[in-house]
Amino acid sequence: METSGWFVKFEDGATELVEVGYLRAVGAEDPAESVEEVPLGADAEAQWQKGTDKRFGDAWFPCKVTHVYE
């Protein structure tokens, strides 16, 4: 079973698949709970590598949604 989420592009050109719960719309305090909350083309913030990279902790990084998958 595939998890829904987004394919995003960060400001430095890096790309990442982001699952629901690790992406939020710009200005939002809480992560999106569904793909409908952050549409294709939207400016967003993603938690890098789901917060598992200890260099970044729970930091959020600006990105743009380039694909939505369900």
C-alpha positions in Angstrom: 0.0 0.0 0.0 1.5 3.3 -1.1 1.3 6.3 1.3 0.0 9.6 -0.1 2.1 12.7 -0.2 4.1 15.1 -2.3 7.1 15.4 -4.5 8.8 18.7 -3.6 11.7 20.8 -4.8 13.8 22.7 -2.3 15.4 26.1 -2.9 18.8 24.5 -3.5 17.3 22.3 -6.3 17.2 19.1 -4.2 14.0 17.0 -4.5 12.3 14.7 -2.1 9.2 12.6 -1.7 7.4 13.8 1.4 4.7 11.8 3.2 1.6 13.3 4.8 2.6 14.6 8.2 5.9 16.0 7.1 4.8 18.9 4.9 2.9 22.1 5.8 1.6 25.0 3.8 3.6 28.3 4.2 2.3 30.1 7.2 0.7 27.0 8.8 1.9 25.8 12.2 0.8 22.2 11.8 1.7 19.6 9.2 -0.9 18.8 6.6 -3.1 15.8 7.3 -4.1 15.2 3.7 -2.8 15.9 0.2 -5.7 18.3 -0.4 -4.3 20.7 2.2 -1.2 21.6 0.1 -2.0 21.6 -3.7 0.3 21.2 -6.7 2.5 24.3 -7.2 2.1 25.6 -3.7 4.9 27.0 -1.7 5.4 24.8 1.4 7.8 23.7 4.1 9.0 20.2 4.5 10.7 18.5 7.4 14.0 17.3 5.9 14.2 13.5 5.8 11.3 13.3 8.2 13.4 14.8 11.0 15.7 11.8 11.1 18.9 13.7 10.1 20.3 14.8 13.4 22.1 17.7 11.7 18.7 19.4 11.2 16.6 18.1 14.1 13.0 19.1 13.5 13.8 22.0 11.2 11.4 22.9 8.3 12.8 23.9 4.9 11.1 26.0 2.2 10.1 24.1 -1.0 7.6 24.0 -3.8 5.2 21.1 -4.5 5.9 19.7 -7.9 3.7 16.5 -7.8 0.9 15.2 -5.6 0.5 11.4 -5.3 -2.2 9.4 -3.6 
